[in-house]
Amino acid sequence: QVQLVESGGGLVQTGGSLRLSCATSASIFSFSVMAWYRQAPGKQRELVATITSGGSTNYADVVKGRFTISRDNAKNTVLLQMNSLKPEDTAVYYCYANMGIVNHWGQGTQVTVSS
């Protein structure tokens, strides 16, 4: 059973930064795609950023230029550096990993941006 454990969420003021981490129980090379999603209260879960096994990245338009997804292969960890945070970034952030036909999710970490 693959486990994804997120950390790094918290409360920050507008314009601040946070770095989220997602530690995997399997080798990070087992996953073809890893990603961060988020879900705000009353809204659907949305894709924030993806990174492939080859290192290619993609971002939602609303976070481009502010967020950076990366991988630490030695630590089997995916990171999300979030800068210039806005109140609309407030959400529970979930780590996602694809392994063939199986999708894995973390338990989520709360990010709250105060105005």
N, C-alpha and C positions, 0 to 999 in steps of 0.2 A: 504494500500500500504506500503510494507516494504521498508525502506530506509537503505542503508549502506553508511556511510560517512567516507572516509579515511582521514588521516592526518599524518603528520610526515615526508613527503618527503622533499627533498632538495638537495643541492650540498655538496659533501664531497670529501675529498682526498682519494686516494688509501690507504687502510689499516684502514680507519676510520669506524665509526659505525653510524647507524641510527636506530630509532625505529618507526615503522609504527603502527598506531592504526586504527581500524575499529569499529566505533560505530554503533550499530543497533537500529532501532526504535521499534523492537519487542524483546521479551525475548529471550536471547541467547539459552535457552533450547528449543525454537521452531524449531531450525535447527538441522538436523541430521549430517550435515557436514558443516564446514566452511573452507575456504581456501584463500590463496593468489596466484594470478597469476601475470605474468608480460608480457609485450609486448615491445620489442625493435623495433626501426624504421626498417621497411622492413622485419620484422620477424613475425612469428605466435605467438599468445599468448601461453604461456607455464605455466604449473603448477609449483609452487615453493614449497608450503607446505600445508598440510591439517591437520585439527584437528576434531575429531568426538565429538559427544555429550558426549561420555564416556571418552574423554580426550586422545584418541590414536592419535599419530602424525605420519606423513610421510613426507619425504622430497625428492626433486629432488636431484640426485647425485651431481650436480654442486654446491649445497649450503649446503650439509651435513657437519656438524661440524662448520659451520659459522653462520647459521641462526637458530633461535628458534621461533616456533609458540606457542602461549599460549592464554589462555582465562582468562578474568577477569569477572567472572559470575555476581558479584555485580554491575558492570558497564555496562553489556551487550556489552562488547568490546573484540575484538580479536586483539592480538598484534603480530607483527613480529619484533623480535630483529635481526638486521643484523650487524654482525661484520666482520672484515677483508675484507671490501668491495673492489671489483675489478672493473676496467673500464667496463668489460663485464657484470656487474650487472646493468649497466645503462639501465633504462626502465621505462615505466609507470606501476606502481603496482596497481593491482585491487583486491578488496576484493570480495569474493564470498560466498554465503550461499545457501544451499539447504533446501527447506521446502517441502517435499513430491515430487510432480511432478513439482514444481515451482522452478526455479533458479533465484537468485537475485544477482545483480552486483552493485558495487559502481561506482563512476565516475572516479576513478583513481587518483593516486598521483605520481608525477614525482620524480624519484631518478636519480641523475646524479653523477657519480664517475669520478673525474678527475685524470689523470695519472701524 
